[in-house]
């Protein structure tokens, strides 16, 4: 398997897409850079193992020693540096979460850790400095088992591609299944990602068997590049991904690699220019450093990035990536593999140091009590009858909805709360007011309370049952609709209100609540104090967006004859918003209300009934 090909140019495409996407999400599909890396890894690892088998000198110990020498030093320096930064500047909750993240990352299990943390009411993972290590864990888990498979297939060379293709389609099928049934598992876990590595592996095994002409190679590479670029520009976070949705960027990477291996093509020359090769060379270190830089910048400087901030982040990340490549990656690559014991001892001692630091951090309280008290609201338990009247990712089955307990009908006025999680957060406050009415609750995260809702099955099925069955068989007098409303679904809301006004005497719509780009308790713990509101809190507030949305939903509700309660007006006035009541934050994350906040919003709801 001999060819002249520098793959750094393709690595440059991947890391550039990821970097720009994370700094400016308007490049909506830039996350596919990770998928490009997966294909590259499958191609290179298979090529290396296959080539060493041909020479008869493949060694498992040597293989893993190479992986450790290549990946661990730069990773360890990044993790330990960020750890010191978090210990000095972080809040108690952040320190403990970082410690847990570093432990899982150290043993290349962070993808599983982040999957377990991706519950609907978990703290915001997007502010975890080690979130990006999930992809490194997926790669290492692939490296752990794949050499065994390749050794087996090498003995059956004629059927190698066939066997790899079978594994490819099995993993792809699993990926598509999980994307529809359990999206977080499809994203974070390794088996539904293996097919992308296997696509590169199939190319590596198949490459020596064919010779492509210059024109065909050029066409393949250009078409592959178009597929990758098209994916970057058209895919969004709402796309079903990975699954079948990831086939286009995966195929594009395979075609680009296969076509660019012809050194006579223009594509190969472009990918070999100094700039692509520079970013390709530092791609691993740049990937390691770019995300912590973004997170720390958002947390400690400004939650909302303007053009200047984005340029600064890119420059700092590139500089740190280069320094890591030059002074960590390059020197450690020359460590003799004959001294394998030395490599494993160094890695072992480094791991022991990081493990000890992590365990100490998990057990220690670091900050003054008032900050710990404020940030503790991130773990606030919403009183919403979870698992029976409010379905969410932890109660992901419409059959769990307990109709007998959730529907309350009696001689008093019968009121039903219908909504998503932004409806459920009103339940406890409404229940405190329920002296003159019977309160029923039908809520589920994952979709809005509208006709023909789109979203998680648990939610769409419950809403379908509500509108087609429950409101007909139960004598509700008043329906309260509350949700995290979306502007693009405003027409569906109008249609829903027109449908409902023939079913009940009264409809009350509660509008969208103000939102923040970071959990409000964290912002208050870090920046509150003094008479004037901190600039960082103002920048984190999505004031204009929610202001306009509130006006839209209000107009639709009133035009349909419904009553309207503006959560926005209850919390915000003149570019400023209430953030806490008697030492309690009105919201416990980016937008969900505490009972105190919910009570403030609906304090006058009885006037509408």
Backbone torsions as a table, in degrees:
resi	resn	phi	psi	omega
1	UNK	NA	72.1	-177.3
2	UNK	-108.3	127.8	176.2
3	UNK	-155.6	154.8	177.8
4	UNK	-101.9	110.5	-174.3
5	UNK	-162.4	123.8	176.7
6	UNK	-102.8	113.8	-173.2
7	UNK	-88.3	2.3	-177.5
8	UNK	-59.8	-34.4	-180.0
9	UNK	-61.6	-36.4	179.1
10	UNK	-75.3	-35.9	172.9
11	UNK	-58.9	-38.0	-179.9
12	UNK	-61.5	-40.3	177.5
13	UNK	-60.4	-45.1	-177.4
14	UNK	-64.0	-50.0	-175.1
15	UNK	-70.3	-33.7	177.9
16	UNK	-64.9	-43.2	178.6
17	UNK	-61.0	-44.7	-179.5
18	UNK	-64.4	-46.8	-176.9
19	UNK	-61.3	-48.6	-178.3
20	UNK	-66.6	-40.0	178.9
21	UNK	-61.3	-44.1	-178.5
22	UNK	-71.0	-29.4	177.8
23	UNK	-82.5	-38.0	-178.3
24	UNK	-138.1	94.0	-175.7
25	UNK	-62.4	-2.8	175.5
26	UNK	-63.9	-23.2	169.8
27	UNK	-81.1	76.7	-160.8
28	UNK	-60.4	-29.3	-176.0
29	UNK	-104.2	14.7	-177.7
30	UNK	-61.9	-16.5	179.3
31	UNK	-64.0	-15.7	-179.3
32	UNK	-70.7	-6.8	173.5
33	UNK	-56.5	-35.2	176.6
34	UNK	-62.3	-40.3	-180.0
35	UNK	-66.6	-35.5	175.3
36	UNK	-62.6	-43.5	177.4
37	UNK	-60.7	-39.3	-179.5
38	UNK	-61.2	-43.7	179.8
39	UNK	-65.3	-44.5	178.5
40	UNK	-57.8	-44.8	-178.8
41	UNK	-62.2	-45.5	178.5
42	UNK	-60.2	-39.6	179.7
43	UNK	-66.5	-49.1	-175.3
44	UNK	-69.8	-43.1	-178.1
45	UNK	-65.6	-42.8	177.9
46	UNK	-63.5	-43.1	178.4
47	UNK	-58.8	-44.6	-177.7
48	UNK	-65.6	-48.1	-178.2
49	UNK	-65.1	-41.7	-179.2
50	UNK	-62.8	-44.4	-178.7
51	UNK	-64.0	-41.6	179.9
52	UNK	-70.2	-31.2	174.1
53	UNK	-65.5	-38.8	178.4
54	UNK	-62.8	-33.0	177.8
55	UNK	-83.3	-10.1	179.4
56	UNK	74.8	24.0	-177.0
57	UNK	-128.7	27.2	177.8
58	UNK	-72.6	137.3	179.6
59	UNK	-137.6	128.1	177.7
60	UNK	-60.3	-45.1	-178.8
61	UNK	-61.0	-44.1	179.6
62	UNK	-64.9	-39.9	179.6
63	UNK	-59.3	-49.5	-177.7
64	UNK	-72.5	-29.8	174.6
65	UNK	-64.6	-40.0	176.9
66	UNK	-62.6	-43.8	-179.3
67	UNK	-62.0	-44.3	179.9
68	UNK	-64.5	-44.2	180.0
69	UNK	-63.0	-36.2	-177.4
70	UNK	-76.6	-41.0	-167.8
71	UNK	-104.5	-36.4	-167.5
72	UNK	-71.8	-44.2	-174.1
73	UNK	-56.5	-50.8	-179.2
74	UNK	-64.6	-37.9	177.8
75	UNK	-62.3	-46.9	-178.0
76	UNK	-62.9	-42.8	-179.7
77	UNK	-62.3	-42.3	178.6
78	UNK	-62.7	-48.7	-176.1
79	UNK	-64.0	-45.1	-176.3
80	UNK	-70.7	-35.6	177.0
81	UNK	-64.7	-46.4	178.5
82	UNK	-64.8	-33.8	179.4
83	UNK	-61.8	-46.2	179.5
84	UNK	-62.7	-38.6	178.5
85	UNK	-64.4	-45.4	-179.6
86	UNK	-65.4	-40.2	179.4
87	UNK	-60.7	-36.1	-175.9
88	UNK	-83.8	-40.7	-172.3
89	UNK	-108.0	-13.2	-170.8
90	UNK	-83.1	161.3	171.2
91	UNK	-80.5	163.5	-176.1
92	UNK	-56.4	-46.1	-179.8
93	UNK	-61.6	-40.2	-179.6
94	UNK	-67.0	-39.8	179.3
95	UNK	-62.0	-46.2	-178.2
96	UNK	-67.5	-40.7	178.6
97	UNK	-66.2	-39.5	177.9
98	UNK	-63.5	-40.9	179.7
99	UNK	-60.4	-45.0	178.5
100	UNK	-64.7	-40.8	179.2
101	UNK	-63.8	-41.3	-178.1
102	UNK	-66.4	-36.8	176.7
103	UNK	-62.0	-47.2	-179.4
104	UNK	-66.9	-36.8	179.3
105	UNK	-68.3	-38.1	-178.9
106	UNK	-58.4	-38.5	179.9
107	UNK	-98.8	18.9	178.0
108	UNK	50.0	48.2	176.4
109	UNK	-125.8	15.9	-173.7
110	UNK	-67.8	-27.3	176.9
111	UNK	-62.3	-39.0	177.8
112	UNK	-70.1	-41.3	178.9
113	UNK	-59.9	-47.8	-177.9
114	UNK	-69.2	-30.2	174.4
115	UNK	-62.8	-42.2	-179.7
116	UNK	-70.4	-19.4	-179.8
117	UNK	-94.6	2.5	-172.6
118	UNK	-92.4	24.2	174.7
119	UNK	-63.5	155.8	-173.9
120	UNK	-55.4	-37.0	-176.0
121	UNK	-105.3	20.7	176.3
122	UNK	-74.4	162.6	177.0
123	UNK	-65.7	160.4	-172.5
124	UNK	-65.7	109.7	-179.4
125	UNK	-66.9	-23.9	-177.1
126	UNK	-67.2	-8.4	176.5
127	UNK	-108.7	16.9	176.1
128	UNK	-90.8	119.6	-175.5
129	UNK	-62.1	-17.1	-177.7
130	UNK	-109.6	13.1	-179.2
131	UNK	-56.7	-36.4	-176.0
132	UNK	-67.6	-14.6	-179.1
133	UNK	-73.1	-5.9	177.4
134	UNK	-58.3	-38.2	-177.9
135	UNK	-70.9	-33.6	176.3
136	UNK	-65.6	-37.2	178.0
137	UNK	-66.4	-41.1	177.1
138	UNK	-59.8	-44.1	179.4
139	UNK	-62.0	-46.8	-178.0
140	UNK	-65.4	-34.9	176.7
141	UNK	-66.8	-34.5	173.8
142	UNK	-66.0	-45.8	179.7
143	UNK	-61.9	-29.1	-176.7
144	UNK	-65.8	-40.6	-174.0
145	UNK	-104.3	-22.6	-171.1
146	UNK	-68.7	-37.4	178.3
147	UNK	-55.0	-36.6	178.6
148	UNK	-63.4	-42.6	179.9
149	UNK	-64.6	-44.3	-178.8
150	UNK	-64.3	-40.4	177.9
151	UNK	-60.6	-40.5	177.8
152	UNK	-65.0	-45.2	-177.1
153	UNK	-70.3	-28.1	-179.9
154	UNK	-62.5	-31.8	178.1
155	UNK	-74.6	-13.9	179.2
156	UNK	-124.8	57.3	-171.0
157	UNK	-53.0	-41.3	-174.8
158	UNK	-65.5	-25.6	-177.9
159	UNK	-109.3	9.8	-174.9
160	UNK	-60.4	-49.1	-178.2
161	UNK	-63.1	-38.3	179.2
162	UNK	-62.2	-46.2	179.5
163	UNK	-65.4	-41.8	178.3
164	UNK	-63.8	-38.4	178.5
165	UNK	-63.6	-38.0	178.4
166	UNK	-63.1	-46.4	178.2
167	UNK	-63.0	-38.1	178.3
168	UNK	-57.3	-52.4	-176.4
169	UNK	-70.5	-31.3	177.3
170	UNK	-65.3	-44.4	179.2
171	UNK	-67.6	-39.2	178.5
172	UNK	-63.7	-41.9	177.9
173	UNK	-61.2	-44.3	178.5
174	UNK	-62.2	-41.1	179.9
175	UNK	-61.2	-47.6	-179.5
176	UNK	-64.3	-38.1	179.4
177	UNK	-64.4	-47.1	-177.3
178	UNK	-70.0	-34.3	178.8
179	UNK	-59.6	-32.5	-178.9
180	UNK	-88.5	-32.3	-175.5
181	UNK	-98.7	-37.2	-177.3
182	UNK	-147.3	78.6	-172.5
183	UNK	-53.7	-38.4	-179.1
184	UNK	-63.6	-39.2	177.5
185	UNK	-65.9	-41.6	178.8
186	UNK	-63.0	-29.7	-178.7
187	UNK	-83.0	-47.9	-170.0
188	UNK	-89.4	-35.6	-171.8
189	UNK	-77.4	154.3	-171.0
190	UNK	-80.2	-42.0	-177.5
191	UNK	-54.1	-42.0	177.8
192	UNK	-74.9	0.8	175.9
193	UNK	-106.8	-14.8	-173.7
194	UNK	-61.1	-29.2	-176.6
195	UNK	-60.8	-26.8	178.9
196	UNK	-72.8	-38.5	172.5
197	UNK	-63.4	-40.6	-177.5
198	UNK	-67.0	-29.9	174.8
199	UNK	-61.0	-43.3	175.7
200	UNK	-67.5	-35.5	179.4
201	UNK	-65.1	-43.2	178.6
202	UNK	-60.9	-42.2	177.5
203	UNK	-61.2	-42.0	-178.2
204	UNK	-63.7	-41.0	-179.1
205	UNK	-73.1	-34.4	-174.0
206	UNK	-83.2	-27.1	-174.1
207	UNK	-53.3	-46.0	-176.8
208	UNK	-65.5	-14.5	-174.8
209	UNK	-86.0	-10.3	-176.4
210	UNK	-133.1	157.5	173.6
211	UNK	-128.2	121.7	-177.3
212	UNK	-101.1	140.1	175.4
213	UNK	-73.5	169.0	-175.9
214	UNK	-62.9	-44.5	-176.6
215	UNK	-64.3	-45.2	-179.9
216	UNK	-65.6	-41.7	177.9
217	UNK	-60.4	-44.5	179.9
218	UNK	-61.8	-44.7	-179.9
219	UNK	-62.8	-43.1	178.0
220	UNK	-60.3	-47.0	-176.8
221	UNK	-64.4	-44.3	-179.8
222	UNK	-64.5	-44.9	179.5
223	UNK	-62.7	-41.6	177.2
224	UNK	-60.9	-43.4	178.0
225	UNK	-62.2	-38.2	178.2
226	UNK	-64.3	-41.4	179.0
227	UNK	-63.4	-41.0	178.6
228	UNK	-66.2	-47.5	-179.9
229	UNK	-62.6	-42.2	178.7
230	UNK	-61.0	-38.9	178.0
231	UNK	-65.6	-41.4	179.3
232	UNK	-61.3	-37.5	-174.9
233	UNK	-86.3	-22.4	-172.1
234	UNK	-111.6	-30.1	-179.9
235	UNK	-72.3	150.4	177.3
236	UNK	-135.5	174.9	179.3
237	UNK	-67.7	-14.2	178.3
238	UNK	-90.6	-6.6	178.7
239	UNK	-69.3	146.7	173.5
240	UNK	-70.1	110.9	-170.6
241	UNK	-152.9	139.5	6.9
242	UNK	-75.9	-77.9	177.9
243	UNK	49.7	-151.2	-179.8
244	UNK	-63.1	-27.6	179.4
245	UNK	-61.4	-19.5	-179.1
246	UNK	-92.5	-0.6	-178.0
247	UNK	-64.3	-40.7	-175.7
248	UNK	-62.8	-53.1	178.2
249	UNK	-65.8	-30.9	178.4
250	UNK	-67.2	-47.3	177.6
251	UNK	-63.1	-39.9	178.6
252	UNK	-59.2	-41.1	179.4
253	UNK	-66.7	-42.2	178.2
254	UNK	-59.9	-45.6	-179.6
255	UNK	-66.9	-38.8	-179.8
256	UNK	-66.1	-43.8	178.1
257	UNK	-63.4	-49.6	-177.1
258	UNK	-61.6	-39.8	-178.7
259	UNK	-76.8	-37.9	-175.6
260	UNK	-75.3	-9.3	178.7
261	UNK	-69.2	-17.4	174.8
262	UNK	-78.4	109.8	-172.6
263	UNK	-69.7	-8.7	-179.0
264	UNK	-88.4	-7.0	-175.4
265	UNK	-81.7	155.5	176.6
266	UNK	-65.1	-37.3	-179.6
267	UNK	-58.1	-45.3	179.7
268	UNK	-61.2	-41.3	-179.6
269	UNK	-66.5	-39.6	178.4
270	UNK	-63.8	-42.6	180.0
271	UNK	-69.6	-17.7	-178.9
272	UNK	-97.0	4.1	177.8
273	UNK	-65.2	159.0	-174.8
274	UNK	-56.1	-42.3	-176.7
275	UNK	-65.3	-51.3	176.2
276	UNK	-59.0	-39.7	-178.9
277	UNK	-66.8	-36.1	177.9
278	UNK	-61.0	-52.4	-177.9
279	UNK	-69.2	-29.3	174.6
280	UNK	-68.1	-40.9	178.5
281	UNK	-60.2	-44.3	-174.9
282	UNK	-93.3	8.5	-171.1
283	UNK	-57.3	-40.1	-178.2
284	UNK	-67.2	-50.0	179.2
285	UNK	-65.7	-37.8	177.6
286	UNK	-64.0	-39.0	176.5
287	UNK	-64.0	-42.3	179.7
288	UNK	-60.0	-40.7	-170.6
289	UNK	-93.1	-24.8	-169.8
290	UNK	-64.3	-40.4	-174.8
291	UNK	-71.4	-46.7	175.4
292	UNK	-56.7	-38.2	178.6
293	UNK	-61.7	-45.5	179.3
294	UNK	-61.1	-47.7	-177.1
295	UNK	-62.9	-49.1	-178.8
296	UNK	-64.0	-36.0	178.8
297	UNK	-65.2	-44.3	179.8
298	UNK	-67.2	-37.6	-177.0
299	UNK	-73.6	-43.5	-168.9
300	UNK	-104.5	-15.9	-177.5
301	UNK	-114.4	-62.5	178.5
302	UNK	-155.0	130.2	-180.0
303	UNK	-70.5	-25.8	-178.1
304	UNK	-108.9	122.2	-175.2
305	UNK	-92.9	127.5	170.9
306	UNK	-100.0	178.6	-173.4
307	UNK	-56.0	-43.1	-179.5
308	UNK	-62.0	-42.9	178.7
309	UNK	-60.2	-41.9	-177.5
310	UNK	-64.8	-41.2	178.3
311	UNK	-64.2	-43.5	179.1
312	UNK	-59.9	-46.2	-178.7
313	UNK	-61.2	-44.9	-179.3
314	UNK	-62.9	-42.4	-179.8
315	UNK	-66.0	-46.2	-179.4
316	UNK	-63.6	-44.0	-179.9
317	UNK	-63.0	-40.5	180.0
318	UNK	-66.1	-41.7	179.3
319	UNK	-63.9	-47.5	179.5
320	UNK	-65.1	-37.6	176.6
321	UNK	-62.0	-42.1	178.8
322	UNK	-65.7	-45.9	-179.9
323	UNK	-62.0	-40.3	177.9
324	UNK	-63.9	-41.6	179.4
325	UNK	-64.9	-45.6	-173.8
326	UNK	-74.2	-40.9	-170.9
327	UNK	-106.3	-5.3	175.7
328	UNK	-121.5	-56.7	-177.3
329	UNK	-63.0	-52.1	-174.5
330	UNK	-62.6	-48.9	179.4
331	UNK	-62.5	-38.4	-177.0
332	UNK	-74.4	-20.9	178.6
333	UNK	-68.0	-20.5	-177.4
334	UNK	-93.1	1.4	174.9
335	UNK	-62.5	128.2	-176.0
336	UNK	-64.4	128.8	177.7
337	UNK	-73.6	-8.8	174.7
338	UNK	-69.9	-22.2	178.4
339	UNK	-99.3	56.1	-176.6
340	UNK	-60.6	-35.8	179.7
341	UNK	-61.4	-38.0	-179.4
342	UNK	-63.8	-40.8	178.9
343	UNK	-61.8	-48.1	-177.9
344	UNK	-66.4	-34.3	177.8
345	UNK	-66.4	-45.5	179.4
346	UNK	-60.7	-46.6	179.4
347	UNK	-63.0	-41.9	-179.6
348	UNK	-62.4	-45.1	179.6
349	UNK	-66.7	-40.1	177.5
350	UNK	-62.5	-42.7	179.5
351	UNK	-64.1	-40.2	178.6
352	UNK	-62.9	-41.5	178.6
353	UNK	-62.0	-48.0	-178.7
354	UNK	-66.6	-38.8	178.1
355	UNK	-63.1	-44.9	180.0
356	UNK	-62.5	-44.4	179.0
357	UNK	-62.0	-40.4	-179.7
358	UNK	-65.4	-45.3	-178.4
359	UNK	-65.1	-37.9	177.7
360	UNK	-65.0	-44.1	-178.5
361	UNK	-63.9	-38.0	-179.3
362	UNK	-63.2	-33.2	-174.0
363	UNK	-91.9	-3.5	-170.2
364	UNK	-111.8	140.8	169.9
365	UNK	-95.6	128.3	-168.0
366	UNK	-107.9	-20.3	-168.8
367	UNK	-119.8	170.6	177.7
368	UNK	-64.1	151.5	-169.6
369	UNK	-60.0	-36.5	-176.4
370	UNK	-65.5	-35.8	177.7
371	UNK	-71.4	-40.4	178.0
372	UNK	-62.3	-40.6	179.6
373	UNK	-62.9	-44.1	-178.7
374	UNK	-66.5	-46.5	-177.8
375	UNK	-70.5	-18.7	179.4
376	UNK	-63.7	-19.4	-179.5
377	UNK	-70.3	-11.2	173.6
378	UNK	-62.6	-27.2	178.3
379	UNK	-97.6	21.0	-178.6
380	UNK	-58.3	133.9	178.7
381	UNK	-96.4	108.4	-178.8
382	UNK	-69.7	128.9	-178.9
383	UNK	-85.8	88.7	-172.8
384	UNK	-135.7	20.7	-179.2
385	UNK	54.9	49.1	-179.5
386	UNK	-57.9	140.8	174.2
387	UNK	87.2	-7.4	177.1
388	UNK	-136.4	-43.3	176.1
389	UNK	-112.1	-12.1	173.2
390	UNK	-129.7	111.9	178.9
391	UNK	-93.5	141.6	178.2
392	UNK	-150.6	-168.6	-175.2
393	UNK	-62.6	-26.9	177.4
394	UNK	-83.3	-7.1	175.9
395	UNK	-139.9	68.4	-166.0
396	UNK	-94.3	60.5	179.7
397	UNK	-159.6	122.5	-178.4
398	UNK	-60.5	-25.8	179.6
399	UNK	-67.9	-15.6	177.4
400	UNK	-75.2	-15.9	178.5
401	UNK	-63.3	118.8	-174.9
402	UNK	-94.9	90.0	-175.5
403	UNK	-58.1	-37.1	-177.3
404	UNK	-64.6	-39.5	-178.9
405	UNK	-85.2	-27.2	-172.0
406	UNK	-89.9	-22.6	179.9
407	UNK	-101.6	117.4	-178.7
408	UNK	-116.9	111.3	-179.0
409	UNK	-121.0	134.4	-179.8
410	UNK	-158.3	-161.0	-176.4
411	UNK	-77.3	-23.0	177.7
412	UNK	-80.8	175.9	177.8
413	UNK	-59.1	135.6	-177.6
414	UNK	-100.9	114.6	-177.0
415	UNK	-115.3	135.7	178.1
416	UNK	-123.9	131.4	175.4
417	UNK	-95.1	119.4	179.6
418	UNK	-120.6	129.0	179.0
419	UNK	176.3	-172.5	175.0
420	UNK	-95.8	-153.4	-179.7
421	UNK	-65.2	-28.3	176.9
422	UNK	-78.9	-4.2	167.5
423	UNK	-95.7	-41.9	-177.3
424	UNK	-61.9	-29.8	-177.5
425	UNK	-69.9	-6.2	174.7
426	UNK	-91.8	-8.8	-171.5
427	UNK	-59.4	-51.8	-174.6
428	UNK	-63.8	-38.9	178.7
429	UNK	-67.7	-39.9	176.2
430	UNK	-63.8	-39.7	-177.5
431	UNK	-64.1	-32.0	177.3
432	UNK	-67.6	-24.9	-179.4
433	UNK	-93.7	-5.6	-170.8
434	UNK	-79.9	59.8	175.6
435	UNK	-90.6	-33.8	-176.2
436	UNK	-108.9	10.3	177.9
437	UNK	-150.0	158.7	174.5
438	UNK	-91.9	127.8	-175.8
439	UNK	-105.6	120.8	173.5
440	UNK	-106.9	156.6	-177.1
441	UNK	-136.6	125.2	175.2
442	UNK	-132.5	96.5	-175.0
443	UNK	-138.8	149.3	177.0
444	UNK	-159.0	136.0	172.9
445	UNK	-74.5	153.6	173.4
446	UNK	115.4	-8.5	174.9
447	UNK	-168.8	164.7	177.7
448	UNK	-86.4	155.9	179.1
449	UNK	-80.2	72.7	-178.3
450	UNK	-134.2	162.4	175.5
451	UNK	-64.0	141.7	177.6
452	UNK	56.3	45.8	-179.1
453	UNK	-62.9	149.9	178.1
454	UNK	-120.0	132.7	179.3
455	UNK	155.7	-149.6	-178.2
456	UNK	-64.1	143.1	-175.7
457	UNK	-58.1	-41.5	-179.1
458	UNK	-55.0	-35.3	-176.0
459	UNK	-83.8	-48.2	-177.4
460	UNK	-62.7	-38.2	178.3
461	UNK	-66.8	-40.3	179.9
462	UNK	-66.8	-40.7	178.7
463	UNK	-67.3	-38.3	177.7
464	UNK	-62.4	-44.6	178.3
465	UNK	-64.1	-37.6	-179.3
466	UNK	-63.2	-51.6	-174.4
467	UNK	-76.7	-27.9	-177.2
468	UNK	-97.0	-9.6	-173.2
469	UNK	-140.4	-59.9	-169.0
470	UNK	-63.8	-41.8	-177.9
471	UNK	-73.2	-12.1	176.0
472	UNK	-89.4	-35.2	-174.8
473	UNK	-91.5	-15.1	177.9
474	UNK	-112.1	137.4	-176.3
475	UNK	-81.8	68.1	177.8
476	UNK	-72.2	139.1	175.5
477	UNK	-94.9	-35.2	-176.7
478	UNK	-135.4	134.7	172.8
479	UNK	-111.3	126.6	173.8
480	UNK	-104.5	117.3	178.3
481	UNK	-104.0	125.1	178.8
482	UNK	-143.2	139.6	-175.7
483	UNK	-167.0	170.9	169.1
484	UNK	-84.6	80.4	-170.9
485	UNK	-61.3	147.0	177.2
486	UNK	-117.3	134.2	-178.8
487	UNK	-59.0	-36.3	-177.2
488	UNK	-70.8	-13.1	178.5
489	UNK	-104.5	15.3	-176.0
490	UNK	-64.2	-36.5	178.2
491	UNK	-65.9	-36.0	177.6
492	UNK	-68.8	-34.5	176.0
493	UNK	-64.0	-43.5	178.2
494	UNK	-59.5	-44.9	178.8
495	UNK	-62.2	-38.8	179.9
496	UNK	-65.9	-43.5	179.6
497	UNK	-64.8	-38.7	176.6
498	UNK	-63.6	-36.4	178.5
499	UNK	-69.3	-42.9	-173.3
500	UNK	-75.2	-30.0	-174.2
501	UNK	-66.8	-12.4	174.5
502	UNK	-92.5	-3.4	-176.6
503	UNK	-104.6	-32.8	-176.1
504	UNK	-133.9	164.9	-177.9
505	UNK	-76.4	-29.8	-172.6
506	UNK	-145.4	140.0	176.0
507	UNK	-127.1	131.8	174.9
508	UNK	-118.5	125.6	177.0
509	UNK	-106.7	126.6	173.3
510	UNK	-99.3	125.7	-173.4
511	UNK	-76.5	-179.6	-177.1
512	UNK	-67.7	145.2	178.5
513	UNK	-92.4	153.8	178.1
514	UNK	-61.4	145.9	-178.5
515	UNK	-125.4	160.8	179.9
516	UNK	-129.8	154.0	178.9
517	UNK	-79.2	-10.2	175.5
518	UNK	-137.9	157.4	178.9
519	UNK	-56.1	130.0	-176.9
520	UNK	-58.6	-43.2	179.2
521	UNK	-59.0	-34.9	178.0
522	UNK	-67.7	-43.4	177.7
523	UNK	-60.6	-41.7	-179.4
524	UNK	-68.6	-38.9	179.4
525	UNK	-65.0	-35.1	-175.4
526	UNK	-88.4	-37.6	-168.4
527	UNK	-118.8	-6.9	-176.8
528	UNK	-74.1	160.8	-178.7
529	UNK	128.7	137.5	-178.2
530	UNK	87.6	174.0	-176.1
531	UNK	-78.4	-37.1	-176.1
532	UNK	-89.2	139.5	179.4
533	UNK	-68.1	138.4	-177.8
534	UNK	-64.2	140.7	179.9
535	UNK	-59.5	-35.7	-179.0
536	UNK	-62.8	-36.4	178.6
537	UNK	-68.9	-41.2	178.0
538	UNK	-62.3	-41.4	-179.3
539	UNK	-68.8	-28.9	179.5
540	UNK	-78.0	-15.5	-175.9
541	UNK	-82.7	131.1	179.9
542	UNK	-90.4	62.1	-170.4
543	UNK	-65.4	-55.7	-174.3
544	UNK	-63.7	-40.0	-179.1
545	UNK	-61.7	-48.4	-177.8
546	UNK	-72.8	-33.4	176.9
547	UNK	-58.1	-48.9	-179.4
548	UNK	-67.3	-40.2	179.2
549	UNK	-64.1	-39.9	178.3
550	UNK	-58.8	-42.9	179.2
551	UNK	-64.3	-39.4	179.9
552	UNK	-64.8	-48.5	-178.0
553	UNK	-66.6	-38.8	178.2
554	UNK	-61.0	-44.2	-179.4
555	UNK	-61.5	-43.1	-179.8
556	UNK	-66.4	-44.2	-178.0
557	UNK	-62.8	-49.3	-177.4
558	UNK	-67.0	-36.4	178.8
559	UNK	-65.4	-24.5	-179.9
560	UNK	-93.1	2.5	178.7
561	UNK	87.3	8.5	179.2
562	UNK	-87.4	157.9	171.7
563	UNK	-84.1	154.2	-175.5
564	UNK	-133.1	131.0	173.6
565	UNK	-113.2	120.7	-179.0
566	UNK	-90.1	104.9	174.9
567	UNK	-64.8	-31.6	179.2
568	UNK	-63.3	-48.7	-179.3
569	UNK	-66.7	-31.0	179.8
570	UNK	-67.6	-29.0	-175.6
571	UNK	-105.8	-25.1	-170.6
572	UNK	-128.1	142.9	174.8
573	UNK	-151.8	132.1	174.8
574	UNK	50.4	56.7	174.2
575	UNK	64.2	20.5	176.7
576	UNK	-139.0	146.9	-176.3
577	UNK	-132.4	146.4	175.0
578	UNK	-68.3	133.8	-177.5
579	UNK	-114.9	-23.7	179.5
580	UNK	-151.3	155.1	177.4
581	UNK	-129.1	117.8	178.9
582	UNK	52.6	41.3	177.7
583	UNK	82.7	2.4	179.3
584	UNK	-111.0	126.1	177.9
585	UNK	-64.0	143.5	-179.2
586	UNK	-75.3	-15.4	178.0
587	UNK	-135.8	146.3	-175.1
588	UNK	-106.3	-2.3	173.2
589	UNK	-147.8	-139.1	-178.9
590	UNK	-68.5	-25.0	-175.1
591	UNK	-161.2	-23.2	-178.4
592	UNK	-64.0	137.6	-176.1
593	UNK	-85.3	142.3	166.3
594	UNK	-74.4	171.6	179.0
595	UNK	-60.6	-37.0	178.4
596	UNK	-62.6	-44.5	179.2
597	UNK	-66.2	-42.9	180.0
598	UNK	-64.0	-40.9	180.0
599	UNK	-61.8	-37.3	178.6
600	UNK	-64.4	-42.9	-177.4
601	UNK	-63.8	-43.1	-172.1
602	UNK	-104.8	18.9	-173.7
603	UNK	-59.7	-25.8	-178.4
604	UNK	-108.2	19.3	-174.8
605	UNK	-64.9	-27.8	179.7
606	UNK	-62.6	-24.5	178.9
607	UNK	-67.8	-21.4	-179.9
608	UNK	-89.1	-12.3	-173.4
609	UNK	-97.5	NA	NA
